[in-house]
């Protein structure tokens, strides 16, 4: 009798845990699609390891090919601080990656 009761509790308990995990996973997917994380992950997979291209980085920071490194840093600081205060971590990370990409490009230039 006790074994049967214990088995019933295990079956019902595991069913409840599975339903809760499934619901939490669905909610996580919904949150990721709202915040843009899912799209960024897909773009990263499509691009592979290479990351941002130089034109994409310039577009994110709003600078041209003729902009000096000082102008790039000024735009980076401005956008990074704005997103730190009232923006999103997603946008802040895009700004950071754009700066890193342009930093590598400016170091290659003579």
Buried (B, 14 or more C-beta within 10 A) or exposed (E): EEEEEEEEEEEEEEEEEEEEEEEEEEEEEEEBEEEBBBEBEEEEEEEEEEBBEBEBBBEBBEBEEEBEBEBBBBBBEEBBEEBEEEBEEBBBEBBBBBBBBBBEBEEEEE
